[in-house]
């Protein structure tokens, strides 16, 4: 009975391609149509004579093969005489949880751009830096409200300039010092960014570390330089009068973060903006944002103009 079923199994002509470092010689294979990913992976491993087995996934016309070859051919109307080109790629195993790092409040953002460290932003107003052994390398009170995101501006061996955004209606530029021996002076604020009249949902640096973008629930996107001014660019709200005014004059003479103003304001979203990022291409003036108005928008940051709008269908 088993021999009869085996004899009835049809075969599909297949040519394998790959962009991995494990190419097969160009030839046509006759593959039983009841074979699945596991069988195909075994075939590639045996044909390559690999000393250590490598799991492969298979792409047929851009789709990962999740069924038998015969089922895929039937669903896509491919006949037995048609030669299929199948690309194989190395399988990526799903991530496994190794450990966790508890916080006192919600964690809104995690950044892995500082070599050897993780930086987290939390709703308790703090940013924290952990080494890979979960030790706290630095902890700083960055804002007086939940911190929504963090972005690395520039970095050297021990000093790192970061930007953070918050529900306190501001973003901030801070300098973080981390010594190789594990000691830290924490983060010190250099400047605060003032534009928005609602929580600032994200902040993002470009690759050069020369400019920042902020997004806000007020529907605006701010474009900023990362230069630290010597004097305030944005006016501080006037106190009422009397003792408060005298107190303000005293504070102005003390060292404090400078108040920065944006160099441009990008207006197009009709509701809250949840995220904005620069293009990943070096020197590009393109940025992307998404918002509660169900759109993704493309921006030319040099002109401040939205060059494209993608409507996201509501399900």
Secondary structure, 3 states (H helix, E strand, C coil): CHHHHHHHCCEEEEEEECCCCCCCCCCEEEEECCCCHHHHHHHHHHHHCCCCCCCEEEEECCEECCCCHHHHHHHCCCCCCCCEEEEEEECCCCCCCCCCCCCCCCEEEEECCCCCEEEEEECCCEEEEEECCCCEEEEEECCCCCEEEEEEEEECCCEEEEEEEECCCEEEEEEEEECCCCCEEEEEEEEEEECCCCCEEEEEECCCCCEEEEEECCCEEEEEECCCCCCCCCCCCCCCCCHHHHHHHHHHCCCCCEEECCCEEEECCCCCEEEEEECCCCCCCEEEEEECCCEEEEEECCCCEEEEEEECCCC
